[in-house]
C-alpha cells in the first residue's frame, strides 16, 4: 500500500463537531457496505448446501444413478467456494475499516478520550481511502471460508460417495469390489479413487493450515480475560494503537479510565 498521501489542502480545518458528524455518517455507511457483502457470503453458502442436497437425493434415489454425481458436485461446490472467497476479500476490506472506527473513534468516545490531529488511525484510514487494497490474499480467503463452512460440505460429499460405492450398484464386501463399482476397469477405478481422495485430503490440509495463521482482524473470537477485542494477535499497527489508547504510554489517567471501565463492565455482567 502506498505510504504517501496527497498534500493537505490549504483552508479552514473542520471543527470537532464537524469531524464527529462526518465520522458518524461514514461509520454508518461502512457498516451498511460490510453488511451487504456479508449477506452475499451467505448466498453462495446456501447455493452450495442446496446443490449438495439435490445431488445426494438424486444419487441415492436409484441404484443405476452414477456415482460421478458426487465428483461433479464437489467441483461445483469448489467453484462456489472460489466465488465466496472473492466476496470475502471485499467484505474483509470494509470490515477492517469498521473495526478501525469502532476501536479508535467509538471506543474513545465511550471512554471520554480526546482526539488529536496526529492520531495514527486517521492517517491509516486516509491512506486506505486514497489507495484501497485487499487485506488478505485470495488463497487465504479461500482457506478461511473453507475452514468456516465448506469443509463440512466436502466431508459429507466424500462420505456419501464412499457409501454409494459400498451399496450401489452391488453391495461391496471388499476393496476390490468397491473399485469395481467405480469402473469396470480396476485400474481406472483405483486412479479415480486416489484422485478424489487426494483432492479432499488437500482441502483438509488447507483448512488445517489456515487454522494456525493469525485470525483475520475483525473476526469474533472466543473471549479471553478482560475485553475480548483487546487481543495480542492484532496486526502490528493496530497493536500499537491499542497500546496508546490503553494508556501504555505512561499516562496514569488512561490507566484509571481503563480500570474504571473494567469495573463497570464486571458489575454489569454480575447484575
Helices and strands as residue ranges (DSSP letters): H 16-61, H 68-101, I 102-106, H 107-111, H 120-130, H 138-145, I 146-150, H 151-167, H 175-182, H 186-211, H 236-245, H 252-270
